[in-house]
């Protein structure tokens, strides 16, 4: 029972963060800090809509039991990509901040989808 509660909480947090990041990515120009961060990571303006679509896809895939694993893998891949861009730019702070967010999808894969009853 505790496994299901923890898994459901992580699922809620992950889906919420995914949709929030998608929203923030779409409206990045209204937040000067986001513009500065994306420029420092070397993310071009043409690539930003693709990041938003990927974040929305992660949120949707996590909600469907059959695509839960794929959503977590895509989420982990996006996080590793951001960590790699941060390390390439010499911004170790962002790379270190992303570590807990990288662990979260891996824990979710281990705990499995919370609402799938046998």
Backbone as numpy.savetxt, mean C-alpha at the origin, in Angstrom:
# Nx Ny Nz CAx CAy CAz Cx Cy Cz
-10.21 -17.37 17.15 -11.03 -16.17 17.15 -10.16 -14.91 17.15
-9.08 -14.92 17.91 -8.19 -13.76 17.96 -7.53 -13.55 16.60
-7.19 -14.65 15.92 -6.60 -14.57 14.59 -7.55 -13.84 13.64
-8.83 -14.15 13.71 -9.80 -13.52 12.83 -9.94 -12.03 13.13
-9.94 -11.68 14.40 -10.06 -10.27 14.79 -8.84 -9.48 14.32
-7.65 -10.02 14.54 -6.42 -9.34 14.10 -6.38 -9.22 12.58
-6.75 -10.30 11.90 -6.75 -10.29 10.45 -7.77 -9.29 9.91
-8.94 -9.23 10.52 -9.97 -8.27 10.09 -9.52 -6.84 10.34
-8.88 -6.59 11.46 -8.38 -5.25 11.76 -7.30 -4.84 10.75
-6.38 -5.74 10.46 -5.34 -5.44 9.47 -5.93 -5.23 8.08
-6.95 -6.01 7.75 -7.62 -5.85 6.46 -8.26 -4.48 6.38
-8.97 -4.08 7.43 -9.61 -2.76 7.45 -8.58 -1.64 7.31
-7.49 -1.75 8.05 -6.44 -0.72 8.01 -5.81 -0.68 6.61
-5.53 -1.84 6.05 -4.86 -1.90 4.76 -5.74 -1.35 3.64
-7.03 -1.71 3.64 -7.94 -1.21 2.62 -8.12 0.30 2.76
-8.27 0.77 4.00 -8.42 2.20 4.24 -7.19 2.97 3.78
-6.02 2.48 4.12 -4.78 3.14 3.69 -4.63 3.13 2.17
-5.04 2.03 1.55 -4.92 1.92 0.11 -5.79 2.96 -0.59
-7.05 3.08 -0.17 -7.94 4.06 -0.78 -7.50 5.49 -0.43
-6.98 5.70 0.78 -6.49 7.03 1.16 -5.29 7.42 0.32
-4.38 6.48 0.10 -3.21 6.76 -0.72 -3.62 7.03 -2.17
-4.62 6.30 -2.65 -5.10 6.54 -4.02 -5.69 7.95 -4.12
-6.49 8.34 -3.14 -7.09 9.66 -3.14 -6.00 10.74 -3.07
-5.04 10.56 -2.18 -3.95 11.52 -2.04 -3.10 11.59 -3.31
-2.94 10.47 -3.99 -2.15 10.44 -5.21 -2.86 11.18 -6.33
-4.18 11.02 -6.42 -4.93 11.71 -7.46 -4.89 13.22 -7.24
-5.02 13.64 -5.99 -5.05 15.07 -5.67 -3.73 15.54 -5.04
-2.63 15.06 -5.58 -1.32 15.37 -5.01 -0.96 16.84 -5.18
-1.47 17.51 -6.21 -1.08 18.90 -6.46 -1.60 19.85 -5.38
-2.65 19.44 -4.68 -3.18 20.31 -3.63 -2.36 20.23 -2.35
-1.44 19.27 -2.28 -0.59 19.12 -1.10 0.87 19.31 -1.52
1.46 20.45 -1.17 2.84 20.71 -1.63 3.86 19.71 -1.10
3.61 19.12 0.06 4.54 18.11 0.59 4.55 16.86 -0.28
3.38 16.48 -0.80 3.31 15.31 -1.68 4.08 15.56 -2.97
3.93 16.75 -3.53 4.66 17.09 -4.75 6.16 17.01 -4.50
6.60 17.57 -3.38 8.02 17.57 -3.04 8.54 16.14 -2.86
7.75 15.29 -2.16 8.18 13.91 -1.92 8.27 13.13 -3.23
7.24 13.26 -4.09 7.25 12.52 -5.35 8.40 12.97 -6.25
8.67 14.26 -6.26 9.80 14.75 -7.05 11.12 14.24 -6.49
11.23 14.17 -5.15 12.49 13.69 -4.57 12.70 12.20 -4.83
11.62 11.46 -4.99 11.73 10.03 -5.29 11.94 9.77 -6.78
11.77 10.79 -7.60 11.95 10.62 -9.04 10.71 10.09 -9.72
9.55 10.25 -9.11 8.29 9.80 -9.72 7.80 10.90 -10.64
7.68 10.58 -11.92 7.26 11.58 -12.89 5.75 11.78 -12.84
5.31 12.91 -13.37 3.88 13.23 -13.34 3.06 12.28 -14.21
3.65 11.69 -15.22 2.92 10.75 -16.07 2.70 9.41 -15.37
3.53 9.10 -14.38 3.43 7.82 -13.66 2.42 7.88 -12.51
2.05 9.07 -12.07 1.18 9.23 -10.90 -0.19 8.59 -11.08
-0.87 8.73 -12.22 -2.18 8.05 -12.36 -2.07 6.52 -12.25
-0.95 5.97 -12.69 -0.76 4.52 -12.58 -0.62 4.10 -11.12
0.04 4.91 -10.33 0.14 4.62 -8.90 -1.23 4.66 -8.23
-2.04 5.65 -8.62 -3.39 5.75 -8.06 -4.23 4.53 -8.45
-4.14 4.11 -9.69 -4.90 2.92 -10.14 -4.43 1.68 -9.41
-3.14 1.56 -9.20 -2.61 0.39 -8.48 -3.09 0.40 -7.03
-3.14 1.56 -6.40 -3.61 1.64 -5.02 -5.08 1.28 -4.92
-5.89 1.73 -5.88 -7.31 1.35 -5.90 -7.45 -0.15 -6.12
-6.65 -0.68 -7.03 -6.70 -2.13 -7.30 -6.36 -2.93 -6.05
-5.37 -2.49 -5.29 -4.99 -3.18 -4.06 -6.18 -3.20 -3.10
-6.83 -2.05 -2.92 -7.97 -1.97 -2.01 -9.10 -2.90 -2.41
-9.40 -2.95 -3.70 -10.48 -3.82 -4.18 -10.09 -5.29 -4.08
-8.87 -5.62 -4.49 -8.42 -7.02 -4.45 -8.38 -7.58 -3.04
-8.06 -6.73 -2.07 -8.02 -7.20 -0.68 -9.40 -7.58 -0.16
-10.43 -6.95 -0.67 -11.78 -7.20 -0.17 -12.39 -8.50 -0.69
-11.86 -9.01 -1.79 -12.40 -10.22 -2.40 -11.58 -11.42 -1.94
-12.23 -12.43 -1.36 -11.47 -13.57 -0.81 -10.55 -14.26 -1.82
-11.00 -14.42 -3.05 -10.19 -15.14 -4.04 -8.99 -14.33 -4.52
-9.02 -13.02 -4.36 -7.91 -12.18 -4.82 -7.15 -11.54 -3.65
-7.43 -12.00 -2.45 -6.80 -11.47 -1.25 -5.27 -11.60 -1.31
-4.78 -12.76 -1.71 -3.34 -12.99 -1.81 -2.72 -12.08 -2.86
-3.35 -11.98 -4.02 -2.85 -11.13 -5.09 -2.81 -9.67 -4.66
-3.82 -9.22 -3.96 -3.85 -7.85 -3.46 -2.71 -7.57 -2.49
-2.45 -8.52 -1.60 -1.34 -8.36 -0.66 0.01 -8.37 -1.37
0.15 -9.21 -2.37 1.41 -9.26 -3.12 1.63 -7.96 -3.89
0.57 -7.43 -4.50 0.68 -6.16 -5.21 1.00 -5.02 -4.24
0.38 -5.04 -3.08 0.65 -4.04 -2.06 2.12 -4.10 -1.62
2.61 -5.29 -1.35 4.01 -5.46 -0.95 4.95 -5.00 -2.06
4.61 -5.30 -3.31 5.46 -4.88 -4.43 5.50 -3.36 -4.56
4.37 -2.70 -4.37 4.35 -1.24 -4.42 5.19 -0.63 -3.31
5.11 -1.21 -2.13 5.88 -0.71 -0.99 7.38 -0.91 -1.23
7.76 -2.06 -1.76 9.18 -2.30 -2.06 9.65 -1.33 -3.14
8.79 -1.02 -4.11 9.15 -0.08 -5.16 9.41 1.31 -4.55
8.53 1.75 -3.65 8.72 3.05 -3.01 9.98 3.05 -2.16
10.23 1.94 -1.46 11.46 1.85 -0.66 12.69 1.93 -1.56
12.65 1.25 -2.69 13.77 1.28 -3.62 14.01 2.67 -4.19
12.92 3.36 -4.56 13.06 4.72 -5.06 13.63 5.65 -3.99
13.18 5.45 -2.74 13.68 6.27 -1.64 15.17 6.02 -1.41
15.57 4.77 -1.44 16.99 4.45 -1.24 17.84 5.00 -2.38
17.33 4.91 -3.60 18.07 5.45 -4.75 18.23 6.96 -4.64
17.19 7.63 -4.07 17.25 9.08 -3.90 18.05 9.47 -2.66
18.46 8.49 -1.86 19.22 8.77 -0.65 18.35 9.17 0.53
17.05 8.92 0.43 16.12 9.27 1.50 15.86 8.02 2.34
16.74 7.78 3.28 16.64 6.56 4.10 15.47 6.62 5.07
15.07 7.82 5.42 13.95 7.99 6.36 12.67 7.39 5.79
12.36 7.69 4.53 11.15 7.13 3.90 11.25 5.62 3.82
12.41 5.11 3.46 12.59 3.66 3.36 12.36 2.98 4.71
12.85 3.58 5.78 12.65 3.01 7.11 11.20 3.12 7.57
10.53 4.21 7.21 9.12 4.37 7.57 8.25 3.32 6.89
8.64 2.89 5.71 7.84 1.92 4.95 7.96 0.48 5.46
8.93 0.19 6.30 9.14 -1.19 6.76 7.90 -1.78 7.44
7.24 -1.10 8.39 6.03 -1.69 8.99 4.92 -1.92 7.97
4.84 -1.04 6.97 3.82 -1.20 5.94 4.15 -2.36 5.01
5.40 -2.74 4.92 5.79 -3.92 4.16 5.48 -5.20 4.94
5.64 -5.14 6.24 5.38 -6.31 7.07 3.87 -6.62 7.13
3.05 -5.58 7.09 1.61 -5.76 7.22 0.99 -6.71 6.18
1.25 -6.55 4.87 0.67 -7.51 3.93 1.22 -8.93 4.11
2.47 -9.03 4.54 3.03 -10.37 4.76 2.34 -11.06 5.94
2.08 -10.31 6.99 1.34 -10.87 8.14 -0.08 -11.24 7.71
-0.69 -10.40 6.88 -2.05 -10.69 6.42 -2.10 -11.96 5.59
-1.09 -12.19 4.77 -1.04 -13.44 4.00 -0.94 -14.62 4.95
-0.13 -14.48 5.97 0.05 -15.56 6.95 -1.24 -15.83 7.73
-1.95 -14.77 8.10 -3.19 -14.94 8.87 -4.36 -15.39 8.01
-4.30 -15.15 6.71 -5.33 -15.51 5.75 -6.53 -14.56 5.82
-7.43 -14.70 4.85 -8.60 -13.83 4.77 -9.50 -14.07 5.97
-9.92 -13.02 6.67 -10.62 -13.21 7.95 -12.06 -13.68 7.84
-12.75 -13.40 6.74 -14.18 -13.69 6.67 -14.51 -14.94 5.86
-13.53 -15.79 5.66 -13.75 -17.02 4.91 -13.93 -18.14 5.92
-15.16 -18.58 6.04 -15.47 -19.65 7.00 -15.55 -20.97 6.31
-15.08 -22.01 6.97 -15.06 -23.35 6.38 -16.36 -24.06 6.61
